Amino acid sequence: MTRKSTNARVQKHREALRRAGLRPVQIWVPDTRRTDFARQCRNQSRRVAAADRADLELSHFLEEALTDVDGWSA
């Protein structure tokens, strides 16, 4: 298969998606292969946990929200 035919198929597919009302979006995400990825995750998780513990208003809101789900079913 030639590069031209591959490019043409990809272009045809993209055009069909656009006709369906979709558009391409590029998203950048953290590189999980980096050696410091796990350390960064731990650091960020600890910061979030500490902020949550310090936010009494948020804790109160979440506790009240939990009482509002009585009787719900999946």
N, C-alpha and C positions, 0 to 999 in steps of 0.2 A: 504494500500500500504506500502510495507516495505521500509526501508531506502536504502537497497541494490538496489531495482528496481528503486528508484528515482535517486540514484547516477548513475546507468547504463544509464538511459534516458538522464540525463544531459551530461554524458560523450559522448554518441552517438551524441547528438546535437552539442556539442563542436567539435567533430571530423568532423562532416559534415561542420561546418563553416570553419574549418581549410582547408578541402579539397577544399572549395570554394575560398581559397586564403586569408582568413581573419585570424587575430590573436587577442588575447585578450589584452586589454590595461587597466591598472588601473589608474584612475584619482582621485586625492584628491581635494575636493572643500570645501569652507568655510561652517561651520555649521551654517545654518540660524536660528537654534533654540537657539543659545547662546544669553544671555541677552545683550551683548555688540555688537551684529551684526549690528544693525541699526546705532549705534554711529560710528562704524568703517566705514560703508558705507558713512555716512555723511562726516566724516573726509577725507576719500580718495577722495570723489567727490569734496570737497572744494579745496584740494591740486591740483587735475587735472585742475579744473576751473582756479585757480590762475596761474598755469603754462601756460595754454593756453592763458590767458589774457596777460601774460608777454612775450609771444613768438610772436613778431610782424611778423617775417618771416613766421611762420606757418599761421597766420591770412591772410597774403597776398596770400600765396599759396592757401588756402581754398577759398578765394574770387575769385581768378583766375579760380580755378577748377569749381566753380559754374557758371561762364560765359560760360564754355565749354560744358554745358549740354543743352543749348538752342536747342529746336527742338526734344529732346529725348521724347520718350513715353514709357509707361509701357506696 
